[in-house]
Amino acid sequence: MTSPMTTAPSAARVRSREASLFSTTPRATARSMRGVPRPLRRDVSRRRARGTRANASEGDEEANSQELCRAEIPTHLPRADFVKQMYRWATSEFEEGGLSRYGKRMSVECVNEFEGGDTNGVMVRLYDFRDGKEVEIAQLIAKMDKEKVQVWDTIVPTKDGGIEKMNRDGKDKFIDGRFFVVSRPLPADESANSALKAMIKRLMLAINAYYSFGSPFAEDF
């Protein structure tokens, strides 16, 4: 007897915490979509000197970023495909449509690009003019966390009438990443807040569309 060991990320479970979304406190309280507080390692990405890829840095920069929201990604969704599609969606939504839709020019980069072109996140840079010059005013980083999540491929009945999760080969299996975490580096330019809030709302809709239809672009229909 087999059964998928996953739970749908309904709109109620994929949400942003707008009430405290743009507090200047670096360590905003992080909650899982199950309502259970979880610690989160916050990473901030720095761009390479050239190119359009970014590498994530850790350590001291953890205290200089603010988690804005998170979405739990069901275990049956392939992480590599999910993030690749979110990158393509972000390029279309933010890089190509940022100025017309949000009033800011934007650029989109991969975070932590691995061999084979896989990545575990997306970084969006927002630009505006200051004293007649275009400068970067904010970043929005969306990436998978580093939690190891145990998965099973079957369930079996127990002698006492319950069920037990297990894998057919008898081995423990884990996948990388439970949450798709959205954050921004601090200090932040508050003039970007309105655009960031609107961007996060669209991002959450795109995640739900990927779960429901297999593509973040499906939320446009």
Buried (B, 14 or more C-beta within 10 A) or exposed (E): EEEEBEEEBEEEBBBBBEEEBBEEEBEBEBBBBEEEEBEBEBBBBEBEEEEEBBEBEEEEBBEEBBBBBBBBBBBEBEBBEBBBBBBBBBBBBBBEEBEEBBEBBBBBBBBBBEEEEBBBBBBBBBBBEEEEEEEBBBBBBBBBBBBEBEBBBEBEEEEEEEEEEBEEEEEEEEBEBBBBBBBBBBEBEEEBBEBBBEBBBBBBBBBBBBBEEEBBBBBEE
